[in-house]
Amino acid sequence: MSSYDFPDDLLQAQRAWYTVYRQLAQEENPSQTTVLRRTLQRLSVRIATHPYWATIPSGAPAARMALKQQTWAPDTEEARR
């Protein structure tokens, strides 16, 4: 598996996406779910259109999975504490 040097803003955006996604899964207030969904959409666009992806020739799908795996792990470790 290749290692990728993701920019900090891309890592932060993906971590924020996971945080908002978890909040949405637990939210019961309909007006708040709308806000959270819009936030997810904005973060999704920011992640998908980040200039970093243009620097990865034909390896973008693997790099996107690596980004998800790298940003998911810290959250799951914190949840175990």
mmCIF file as gemmi writes it, N, C-alpha and C atoms, coordinates in Angstrom:
data_model
loop_
_atom_site.group_PDB
_atom_site.id
_atom_site.type_symbol
_atom_site.label_atom_id
_atom_site.label_alt_id
_atom_site.label_comp_id
_atom_site.label_asym_id
_atom_site.label_entity_id
_atom_site.label_seq_id
_atom_site.pdbx_PDB_ins_code
_atom_site.Cartn_x
_atom_site.Cartn_y
_atom_site.Cartn_z
_atom_site.occupancy
_atom_site.B_iso_or_equiv
_atom_site.pdbx_formal_charge
_atom_site.auth_seq_id
_atom_site.auth_asym_id
_atom_site.pdbx_PDB_model_num
ATOM 1 N N . MET Axp A 1 ? 0.841 -1.185 0 1 0 ? 1 A 1
ATOM 2 C CA . MET Axp A 1 ? 0 0 0 1 0 ? 1 A 1
ATOM 3 C C . MET Axp A 1 ? 0.884 1.246 0 1 0 ? 1 A 1
ATOM 4 N N . SER Axp A 2 ? 0.586 2.173 -0.858 1 0 ? 2 A 1
ATOM 5 C CA . SER Axp A 2 ? 1.345 3.408 -0.935 1 0 ? 2 A 1
ATOM 6 C C . SER Axp A 2 ? 0.952 4.335 0.207 1 0 ? 2 A 1
ATOM 7 N N . SER Axp A 3 ? 1.917 5.167 0.595 1 0 ? 3 A 1
ATOM 8 C CA . SER Axp A 3 ? 1.576 6.178 1.594 1 0 ? 3 A 1
ATOM 9 C C . SER Axp A 3 ? 1.384 7.503 0.873 1 0 ? 3 A 1
ATOM 10 N N . TYR Axp A 4 ? 0.508 8.303 1.411 1 0 ? 4 A 1
ATOM 11 C CA . TYR Axp A 4 ? 0.177 9.577 0.788 1 0 ? 4 A 1
ATOM 12 C C . TYR Axp A 4 ? 0.455 10.688 1.782 1 0 ? 4 A 1
ATOM 13 N N . ASP Axp A 5 ? 0.907 11.806 1.28 1 0 ? 5 A 1
ATOM 14 C CA . ASP Axp A 5 ? 1.175 12.968 2.107 1 0 ? 5 A 1
ATOM 15 C C . ASP Axp A 5 ? 0.021 13.956 1.931 1 0 ? 5 A 1
ATOM 16 N N . PHE Axp A 6 ? -1.062 13.702 2.668 1 0 ? 6 A 1
ATOM 17 C CA . PHE Axp A 6 ? -2.257 14.535 2.536 1 0 ? 6 A 1
ATOM 18 C C . PHE Axp A 6 ? -2.03 15.9 3.178 1 0 ? 6 A 1
ATOM 19 N N . PRO Axp A 7 ? -2.512 16.955 2.536 1 0 ? 7 A 1
ATOM 20 C CA . PRO Axp A 7 ? -2.411 18.285 3.138 1 0 ? 7 A 1
ATOM 21 C C . PRO Axp A 7 ? -3.299 18.36 4.39 1 0 ? 7 A 1
ATOM 22 N N . ASP Axp A 8 ? -2.895 19.185 5.325 1 0 ? 8 A 1
ATOM 23 C CA . ASP Axp A 8 ? -3.627 19.297 6.588 1 0 ? 8 A 1
ATOM 24 C C . ASP Axp A 8 ? -5.086 19.702 6.398 1 0 ? 8 A 1
ATOM 25 N N . ASP Axp A 9 ? -5.351 20.634 5.47 1 0 ? 9 A 1
ATOM 26 C CA . ASP Axp A 9 ? -6.737 21.076 5.297 1 0 ? 9 A 1
ATOM 27 C C . ASP Axp A 9 ? -7.629 19.953 4.766 1 0 ? 9 A 1
ATOM 28 N N . LEU Axp A 10 ? -7.066 19.054 3.97 1 0 ? 10 A 1
ATOM 29 C CA . LEU Axp A 10 ? -7.834 17.916 3.466 1 0 ? 10 A 1
ATOM 30 C C . LEU Axp A 10 ? -8.107 16.92 4.599 1 0 ? 10 A 1
ATOM 31 N N . LEU Axp A 11 ? -7.106 16.665 5.42 1 0 ? 11 A 1
ATOM 32 C CA . LEU Axp A 11 ? -7.291 15.785 6.578 1 0 ? 11 A 1
ATOM 33 C C . LEU Axp A 11 ? -8.345 16.359 7.533 1 0 ? 11 A 1
ATOM 34 N N . GLN Axp A 12 ? -8.264 17.651 7.783 1 0 ? 12 A 1
ATOM 35 C CA . GLN Axp A 12 ? -9.227 18.293 8.678 1 0 ? 12 A 1
ATOM 36 C C . GLN Axp A 12 ? -10.642 18.224 8.116 1 0 ? 12 A 1
ATOM 37 N N . ALA Axp A 13 ? -10.784 18.427 6.829 1 0 ? 13 A 1
ATOM 38 C CA . ALA Axp A 13 ? -12.107 18.363 6.208 1 0 ? 13 A 1
ATOM 39 C C . ALA Axp A 13 ? -12.698 16.956 6.314 1 0 ? 13 A 1
ATOM 40 N N . GLN Axp A 14 ? -11.879 15.936 6.096 1 0 ? 14 A 1
ATOM 41 C CA . GLN Axp A 14 ? -12.386 14.564 6.189 1 0 ? 14 A 1
ATOM 42 C C . GLN Axp A 14 ? -12.741 14.213 7.636 1 0 ? 14 A 1
ATOM 43 N N . ARG Axp A 15 ? -11.926 14.649 8.596 1 0 ? 15 A 1
ATOM 44 C CA . ARG Axp A 15 ? -12.256 14.416 10.01 1 0 ? 15 A 1
ATOM 45 C C . ARG Axp A 15 ? -13.553 15.124 10.385 1 0 ? 15 A 1
ATOM 46 N N . ALA Axp A 16 ? -13.708 16.36 9.912 1 0 ? 16 A 1
ATOM 47 C CA . ALA Axp A 16 ? -14.936 17.111 10.184 1 0 ? 16 A 1
ATOM 48 C C . ALA Axp A 16 ? -16.136 16.404 9.572 1 0 ? 16 A 1
ATOM 49 N N . TRP Axp A 17 ? -15.958 15.817 8.392 1 0 ? 17 A 1
ATOM 50 C CA . TRP Axp A 17 ? -17.05 15.092 7.735 1 0 ? 17 A 1
ATOM 51 C C . TRP Axp A 17 ? -17.523 13.945 8.622 1 0 ? 17 A 1
ATOM 52 N N . TYR Axp A 18 ? -16.567 13.18 9.148 1 0 ? 18 A 1
ATOM 53 C CA . TYR Axp A 18 ? -16.935 12.057 10.022 1 0 ? 18 A 1
ATOM 54 C C . TYR Axp A 18 ? -17.623 12.548 11.298 1 0 ? 18 A 1
ATOM 55 N N . THR Axp A 19 ? -17.15 13.642 11.848 1 0 ? 19 A 1
ATOM 56 C CA . THR Axp A 19 ? -17.758 14.193 13.062 1 0 ? 19 A 1
ATOM 57 C C . THR Axp A 19 ? -19.206 14.596 12.805 1 0 ? 19 A 1
ATOM 58 N N . VAL Axp A 20 ? -19.437 15.314 11.72 1 0 ? 20 A 1
ATOM 59 C CA . VAL Axp A 20 ? -20.792 15.757 11.379 1 0 ? 20 A 1
ATOM 60 C C . VAL Axp A 20 ? -21.68 14.56 11.056 1 0 ? 20 A 1
ATOM 61 N N . TYR Axp A 21 ? -21.13 13.579 10.368 1 0 ? 21 A 1
ATOM 62 C CA . TYR Axp A 21 ? -21.904 12.376 10.024 1 0 ? 21 A 1
ATOM 63 C C . TYR Axp A 21 ? -22.39 11.674 11.291 1 0 ? 21 A 1
ATOM 64 N N . ARG Axp A 22 ? -21.51 11.56 12.272 1 0 ? 22 A 1
ATOM 65 C CA . ARG Axp A 22 ? -21.893 10.925 13.541 1 0 ? 22 A 1
ATOM 66 C C . ARG Axp A 22 ? -22.963 11.741 14.266 1 0 ? 22 A 1
ATOM 67 N N . GLN Axp A 23 ? -22.82 13.07 14.229 1 0 ? 23 A 1
ATOM 68 C CA . GLN Axp A 23 ? -23.82 13.933 14.848 1 0 ? 23 A 1
ATOM 69 C C . GLN Axp A 23 ? -25.175 13.757 14.169 1 0 ? 23 A 1
ATOM 70 N N . LEU Axp A 24 ? -25.159 13.688 12.858 1 0 ? 24 A 1
ATOM 71 C CA . LEU Axp A 24 ? -26.397 13.512 12.103 1 0 ? 24 A 1
ATOM 72 C C . LEU Axp A 24 ? -27.072 12.19 12.458 1 0 ? 24 A 1
ATOM 73 N N . ALA Axp A 25 ? -26.283 11.149 12.641 1 0 ? 25 A 1
ATOM 74 C CA . ALA Axp A 25 ? -26.84 9.835 12.966 1 0 ? 25 A 1
ATOM 75 C C . ALA Axp A 25 ? -27.548 9.839 14.319 1 0 ? 25 A 1
ATOM 76 N N . GLN Axp A 26 ? -27.171 10.736 15.206 1 0 ? 26 A 1
ATOM 77 C CA . GLN Axp A 26 ? -27.755 10.774 16.547 1 0 ? 26 A 1
ATOM 78 C C . GLN Axp A 26 ? -28.799 11.875 16.721 1 0 ? 26 A 1
ATOM 79 N N . GLU Axp A 27 ? -28.89 12.766 15.768 1 0 ? 27 A 1
ATOM 80 C CA . GLU Axp A 27 ? -29.773 13.93 15.896 1 0 ? 27 A 1
ATOM 81 C C . GLU Axp A 27 ? -31.234 13.566 15.679 1 0 ? 27 A 1
ATOM 82 N N . GLU Axp A 28 ? -32.1 14.117 16.522 1 0 ? 28 A 1
ATOM 83 C CA . GLU Axp A 28 ? -33.539 13.863 16.397 1 0 ? 28 A 1
ATOM 84 C C . GLU Axp A 28 ? -34.316 15.112 15.997 1 0 ? 28 A 1
ATOM 85 N N . ASN Axp A 29 ? -33.714 16.268 16.122 1 0 ? 29 A 1
ATOM 86 C CA . ASN Axp A 29 ? -34.367 17.524 15.802 1 0 ? 29 A 1
ATOM 87 C C . ASN Axp A 29 ? -34.309 17.758 14.289 1 0 ? 29 A 1
ATOM 88 N N . PRO Axp A 30 ? -35.472 17.785 13.61 1 0 ? 30 A 1
ATOM 89 C CA . PRO Axp A 30 ? -35.482 17.941 12.145 1 0 ? 30 A 1
ATOM 90 C C . PRO Axp A 30 ? -34.782 19.2 11.646 1 0 ? 30 A 1
ATOM 91 N N . SER Axp A 31 ? -34.912 20.31 12.355 1 0 ? 31 A 1
ATOM 92 C CA . SER Axp A 31 ? -34.256 21.528 11.879 1 0 ? 31 A 1
ATOM 93 C C . SER Axp A 31 ? -32.735 21.407 11.978 1 0 ? 31 A 1
ATOM 94 N N . GLN Axp A 32 ? -32.261 20.699 12.969 1 0 ? 32 A 1
ATOM 95 C CA . GLN Axp A 32 ? -30.817 20.499 13.109 1 0 ? 32 A 1
ATOM 96 C C . GLN Axp A 32 ? -30.299 19.508 12.065 1 0 ? 32 A 1
ATOM 97 N N . THR Axp A 33 ? -31.107 18.516 11.704 1 0 ? 33 A 1
ATOM 98 C CA . THR Axp A 33 ? -30.657 17.558 10.689 1 0 ? 33 A 1
ATOM 99 C C . THR Axp A 33 ? -30.444 18.263 9.347 1 0 ? 33 A 1
ATOM 100 N N . THR Axp A 34 ? -31.257 19.252 9.059 1 0 ? 34 A 1
ATOM 101 C CA . THR Axp A 34 ? -31.088 20.016 7.822 1 0 ? 34 A 1
ATOM 102 C C . THR Axp A 34 ? -29.743 20.73 7.822 1 0 ? 34 A 1
ATOM 103 N N . VAL Axp A 35 ? -29.412 21.351 8.935 1 0 ? 35 A 1
ATOM 104 C CA . VAL Axp A 35 ? -28.13 22.054 9.051 1 0 ? 35 A 1
ATOM 105 C C . VAL Axp A 35 ? -26.98 21.07 8.899 1 0 ? 35 A 1
ATOM 106 N N . LEU Axp A 36 ? -27.082 19.941 9.548 1 0 ? 36 A 1
ATOM 107 C CA . LEU Axp A 36 ? -26.015 18.941 9.47 1 0 ? 36 A 1
ATOM 108 C C . LEU Axp A 36 ? -25.872 18.373 8.06 1 0 ? 36 A 1
ATOM 109 N N . ARG Axp A 37 ? -26.975 18.136 7.394 1 0 ? 37 A 1
ATOM 110 C CA . ARG Axp A 37 ? -26.907 17.629 6.009 1 0 ? 37 A 1
ATOM 111 C C . ARG Axp A 37 ? -26.244 18.631 5.08 1 0 ? 37 A 1
ATOM 112 N N . ARG Axp A 38 ? -26.58 19.894 5.26 1 0 ? 38 A 1
ATOM 113 C CA . ARG Axp A 38 ? -25.948 20.937 4.433 1 0 ? 38 A 1
ATOM 114 C C . ARG Axp A 38 ? -24.455 21.021 4.712 1 0 ? 38 A 1
ATOM 115 N N . THR Axp A 39 ? -24.091 20.871 5.974 1 0 ? 39 A 1
ATOM 116 C CA . THR Axp A 39 ? -22.673 20.878 6.335 1 0 ? 39 A 1
ATOM 117 C C . THR Axp A 39 ? -21.956 19.702 5.691 1 0 ? 39 A 1
ATOM 118 N N . LEU Axp A 40 ? -22.584 18.532 5.713 1 0 ? 40 A 1
ATOM 119 C CA . LEU Axp A 40 ? -21.999 17.353 5.057 1 0 ? 40 A 1
ATOM 120 C C . LEU Axp A 40 ? -21.808 17.591 3.565 1 0 ? 40 A 1
ATOM 121 N N . GLN Axp A 41 ? -22.787 18.2 2.942 1 0 ? 41 A 1
ATOM 122 C CA . GLN Axp A 41 ? -22.671 18.48 1.507 1 0 ? 41 A 1
ATOM 123 C C . GLN Axp A 41 ? -21.504 19.415 1.216 1 0 ? 41 A 1
ATOM 124 N N . ARG Axp A 42 ? -21.371 20.474 2.009 1 0 ? 42 A 1
ATOM 125 C CA . ARG Axp A 42 ? -20.268 21.423 1.795 1 0 ? 42 A 1
ATOM 126 C C . ARG Axp A 42 ? -18.916 20.742 2.005 1 0 ? 42 A 1
ATOM 127 N N . LEU Axp A 43 ? -18.82 19.931 3.052 1 0 ? 43 A 1
ATOM 128 C CA . LEU Axp A 43 ? -17.571 19.223 3.307 1 0 ? 43 A 1
ATOM 129 C C . LEU Axp A 43 ? -17.271 18.221 2.19 1 0 ? 43 A 1
ATOM 130 N N . SER Axp A 44 ? -18.301 17.547 1.7 1 0 ? 44 A 1
ATOM 131 C CA . SER Axp A 44 ? -18.115 16.586 0.61 1 0 ? 44 A 1
ATOM 132 C C . SER Axp A 44 ? -17.558 17.266 -0.634 1 0 ? 44 A 1
ATOM 133 N N . VAL Axp A 45 ? -18.095 18.424 -0.955 1 0 ? 45 A 1
ATOM 134 C CA . VAL Axp A 45 ? -17.604 19.177 -2.115 1 0 ? 45 A 1
ATOM 135 C C . VAL Axp A 45 ? -16.168 19.621 -1.884 1 0 ? 45 A 1
ATOM 136 N N . ARG Axp A 46 ? -15.877 20.119 -0.681 1 0 ? 46 A 1
ATOM 137 C CA . ARG Axp A 46 ? -14.516 20.564 -0.369 1 0 ? 46 A 1
ATOM 138 C C . ARG Axp A 46 ? -13.518 19.411 -0.514 1 0 ? 46 A 1
ATOM 139 N N . ILE Axp A 47 ? -13.899 18.245 -0.04 1 0 ? 47 A 1
ATOM 140 C CA . ILE Axp A 47 ? -13.017 17.081 -0.121 1 0 ? 47 A 1
ATOM 141 C C . ILE Axp A 47 ? -12.859 16.619 -1.571 1 0 ? 47 A 1
ATOM 142 N N . ALA Axp A 48 ? -13.976 16.481 -2.273 1 0 ? 48 A 1
ATOM 143 C CA . ALA Axp A 48 ? -13.945 15.942 -3.642 1 0 ? 48 A 1
ATOM 144 C C . ALA Axp A 48 ? -13.24 16.856 -4.636 1 0 ? 48 A 1
ATOM 145 N N . THR Axp A 49 ? -13.272 18.149 -4.401 1 0 ? 49 A 1
ATOM 146 C CA . THR Axp A 49 ? -12.69 19.092 -5.36 1 0 ? 49 A 1
ATOM 147 C C . THR Axp A 49 ? -11.344 19.647 -4.894 1 0 ? 49 A 1
ATOM 148 N N . HIS Axp A 50 ? -10.789 19.059 -3.851 1 0 ? 50 A 1
ATOM 149 C CA . HIS Axp A 50 ? -9.514 19.562 -3.333 1 0 ? 50 A 1
ATOM 150 C C . HIS Axp A 50 ? -8.43 19.419 -4.413 1 0 ? 50 A 1
ATOM 151 N N . PRO Axp A 51 ? -7.581 20.427 -4.568 1 0 ? 51 A 1
ATOM 152 C CA . PRO Axp A 51 ? -6.528 20.382 -5.589 1 0 ? 51 A 1
ATOM 153 C C . PRO Axp A 51 ? -5.551 19.214 -5.428 1 0 ? 51 A 1
ATOM 154 N N . TYR Axp A 52 ? -5.466 18.653 -4.244 1 0 ? 52 A 1
ATOM 155 C CA . TYR Axp A 52 ? -4.553 17.534 -4.023 1 0 ? 52 A 1
ATOM 156 C C . TYR Axp A 52 ? -4.829 16.379 -4.97 1 0 ? 52 A 1
ATOM 157 N N . TRP Axp A 53 ? -6.109 16.128 -5.272 1 0 ? 53 A 1
ATOM 158 C CA . TRP Axp A 53 ? -6.455 14.974 -6.112 1 0 ? 53 A 1
ATOM 159 C C . TRP Axp A 53 ? -5.863 15.077 -7.513 1 0 ? 53 A 1
ATOM 160 N N . ALA Axp A 54 ? -5.607 16.28 -7.982 1 0 ? 54 A 1
ATOM 161 C CA . ALA Axp A 54 ? -5.01 16.462 -9.307 1 0 ? 54 A 1
ATOM 162 C C . ALA Axp A 54 ? -3.538 16.041 -9.328 1 0 ? 54 A 1
ATOM 163 N N . THR Axp A 55 ? -2.94 15.874 -8.164 1 0 ? 55 A 1
ATOM 164 C CA . THR Axp A 55 ? -1.525 15.488 -8.101 1 0 ? 55 A 1
ATOM 165 C C . THR Axp A 55 ? -1.342 13.971 -8.044 1 0 ? 55 A 1
ATOM 166 N N . ILE Axp A 56 ? -2.434 13.222 -8.006 1 0 ? 56 A 1
ATOM 167 C CA . ILE Axp A 56 ? -2.376 11.762 -7.898 1 0 ? 56 A 1
ATOM 168 C C . ILE Axp A 56 ? -2.819 11.146 -9.225 1 0 ? 56 A 1
ATOM 169 N N . PRO Axp A 57 ? -1.881 10.826 -10.107 1 0 ? 57 A 1
ATOM 170 C CA . PRO Axp A 57 ? -2.279 10.232 -11.387 1 0 ? 57 A 1
ATOM 171 C C . PRO Axp A 57 ? -2.779 8.805 -11.217 1 0 ? 57 A 1
ATOM 172 N N . SER Axp A 58 ? -3.95 8.56 -11.628 1 0 ? 58 A 1
ATOM 173 C CA . SER Axp A 58 ? -4.626 7.257 -11.638 1 0 ? 58 A 1
ATOM 174 C C . SER Axp A 58 ? -4.675 6.536 -10.292 1 0 ? 58 A 1
ATOM 175 N N . GLY Axp A 59 ? -4.154 7.155 -9.255 1 0 ? 59 A 1
ATOM 176 C CA . GLY Axp A 59 ? -4.194 6.534 -7.936 1 0 ? 59 A 1
ATOM 177 C C . GLY Axp A 59 ? -5.228 7.162 -7.03 1 0 ? 59 A 1
ATOM 178 N N . ALA Axp A 60 ? -6.074 8.009 -7.589 1 0 ? 60 A 1
ATOM 179 C CA . ALA Axp A 60 ? -7.036 8.741 -6.771 1 0 ? 60 A 1
ATOM 180 C C . ALA Axp A 60 ? -7.969 7.834 -5.965 1 0 ? 60 A 1
ATOM 181 N N . PRO Axp A 61 ? -8.544 6.774 -6.527 1 0 ? 61 A 1
ATOM 182 C CA . PRO Axp A 61 ? -9.42 5.937 -5.702 1 0 ? 61 A 1
ATOM 183 C C . PRO Axp A 61 ? -8.701 5.335 -4.493 1 0 ? 61 A 1
ATOM 184 N N . ALA Axp A 62 ? -7.491 4.86 -4.694 1 0 ? 62 A 1
ATOM 185 C CA . ALA Axp A 62 ? -6.726 4.293 -3.576 1 0 ? 62 A 1
ATOM 186 C C . ALA Axp A 62 ? -6.373 5.386 -2.571 1 0 ? 62 A 1
ATOM 187 N N . ALA Axp A 63 ? -6.027 6.564 -3.073 1 0 ? 63 A 1
ATOM 188 C CA . ALA Axp A 63 ? -5.683 7.676 -2.185 1 0 ? 63 A 1
ATOM 189 C C . ALA Axp A 63 ? -6.902 8.12 -1.386 1 0 ? 63 A 1
ATOM 190 N N . ARG Axp A 64 ? -8.064 8.141 -2.011 1 0 ? 64 A 1
ATOM 191 C CA . ARG Axp A 64 ? -9.287 8.531 -1.297 1 0 ? 64 A 1
ATOM 192 C C . ARG Axp A 64 ? -9.605 7.538 -0.18 1 0 ? 64 A 1
ATOM 193 N N . MET Axp A 65 ? -9.398 6.27 -0.443 1 0 ? 65 A 1
ATOM 194 C CA . MET Axp A 65 ? -9.621 5.263 0.609 1 0 ? 65 A 1
ATOM 195 C C . MET Axp A 65 ? -8.593 5.416 1.72 1 0 ? 65 A 1
ATOM 196 N N . ALA Axp A 66 ? -7.365 5.707 1.357 1 0 ? 66 A 1
ATOM 197 C CA . ALA Axp A 66 ? -6.321 5.914 2.364 1 0 ? 66 A 1
ATOM 198 C C . ALA Axp A 66 ? -6.644 7.12 3.242 1 0 ? 66 A 1
ATOM 199 N N . LEU Axp A 67 ? -7.17 8.177 2.626 1 0 ? 67 A 1
ATOM 200 C CA . LEU Axp A 67 ? -7.585 9.356 3.392 1 0 ? 67 A 1
ATOM 201 C C . LEU Axp A 67 ? -8.665 8.978 4.395 1 0 ? 67 A 1
ATOM 202 N N . LYS Axp A 68 ? -9.659 8.24 3.939 1 0 ? 68 A 1
ATOM 203 C CA . LYS Axp A 68 ? -10.746 7.831 4.831 1 0 ? 68 A 1
ATOM 204 C C . LYS Axp A 68 ? -10.231 6.962 5.971 1 0 ? 68 A 1
ATOM 205 N N . GLN Axp A 69 ? -9.366 6.026 5.655 1 0 ? 69 A 1
ATOM 206 C CA . GLN Axp A 69 ? -8.821 5.15 6.691 1 0 ? 69 A 1
ATOM 207 C C . GLN Axp A 69 ? -7.957 5.923 7.676 1 0 ? 69 A 1
ATOM 208 N N . GLN Axp A 70 ? -7.171 6.835 7.171 1 0 ? 70 A 1
ATOM 209 C CA . GLN Axp A 70 ? -6.279 7.602 8.039 1 0 ? 70 A 1
ATOM 210 C C . GLN Axp A 70 ? -7.055 8.52 8.975 1 0 ? 70 A 1
ATOM 211 N N . THR Axp A 71 ? -8.139 9.089 8.506 1 0 ? 71 A 1
ATOM 212 C CA . THR Axp A 71 ? -8.888 10.029 9.341 1 0 ? 71 A 1
ATOM 213 C C . THR Axp A 71 ? -9.916 9.339 10.216 1 0 ? 71 A 1
ATOM 214 N N . TRP Axp A 72 ? -10.316 8.141 9.872 1 0 ? 72 A 1
ATOM 215 C CA . TRP Axp A 72 ? -11.271 7.398 10.69 1 0 ? 72 A 1
ATOM 216 C C . TRP Axp A 72 ? -10.602 6.858 11.948 1 0 ? 72 A 1
ATOM 217 N N . ALA Axp A 73 ? -9.398 6.336 11.819 1 0 ? 73 A 1
ATOM 218 C CA . ALA Axp A 73 ? -8.696 5.665 12.918 1 0 ? 73 A 1
ATOM 219 C C . ALA Axp A 73 ? -8.572 6.51 14.181 1 0 ? 73 A 1
ATOM 220 N N . PRO Axp A 74 ? -8.169 7.788 14.113 1 0 ? 74 A 1
ATOM 221 C CA . PRO Axp A 74 ? -8.043 8.546 15.358 1 0 ? 74 A 1
ATOM 222 C C . PRO Axp A 74 ? -9.368 8.662 16.112 1 0 ? 74 A 1
ATOM 223 N N . ASP Axp A 75 ? -10.466 8.81 15.397 1 0 ? 75 A 1
ATOM 224 C CA . ASP Axp A 75 ? -11.775 8.91 16.047 1 0 ? 75 A 1
ATOM 225 C C . ASP Axp A 75 ? -12.134 7.624 16.762 1 0 ? 75 A 1
ATOM 226 N N . THR Axp A 76 ? -11.861 6.487 16.158 1 0 ? 76 A 1
ATOM 227 C CA . THR Axp A 76 ? -12.227 5.223 16.786 1 0 ? 76 A 1
ATOM 228 C C . THR Axp A 76 ? -11.349 4.96 17.996 1 0 ? 76 A 1
ATOM 229 N N . GLU Axp A 77 ? -10.099 5.399 17.97 1 0 ? 77 A 1
ATOM 230 C CA . GLU Axp A 77 ? -9.221 5.226 19.126 1 0 ? 77 A 1
ATOM 231 C C . GLU Axp A 77 ? -9.705 6.093 20.291 1 0 ? 77 A 1
ATOM 232 N N . GLU Axp A 78 ? -10.145 7.313 20.004 1 0 ? 78 A 1
ATOM 233 C CA . GLU Axp A 78 ? -10.639 8.197 21.061 1 0 ? 78 A 1
ATOM 234 C C . GLU Axp A 78 ? -11.921 7.634 21.655 1 0 ? 78 A 1
ATOM 235 N N . ALA Axp A 79 ? -12.75 7.022 20.853 1 0 ? 79 A 1
ATOM 236 C CA . ALA Axp A 79 ? -14.015 6.485 21.343 1 0 ? 79 A 1
ATOM 237 C C . ALA Axp A 79 ? -13.799 5.317 22.305 1 0 ? 79 A 1
ATOM 238 N N . ARG Axp A 80 ? -12.683 4.615 22.136 1 0 ? 80 A 1
ATOM 239 C CA . ARG Axp A 80 ? -12.395 3.474 23.012 1 0 ? 80 A 1
ATOM 240 C C . ARG Axp A 80 ? -11.931 3.89 24.401 1 0 ? 80 A 1
ATOM 241 N N . ARG Axp A 81 ? -11.433 5.123 24.513 1 0 ? 81 A 1
ATOM 242 C CA . ARG Axp A 81 ? -10.889 5.597 25.812 1 0 ? 81 A 1
ATOM 243 C C . ARG Axp A 81 ? -11.971 5.881 26.805 1 0 ? 81 A 1
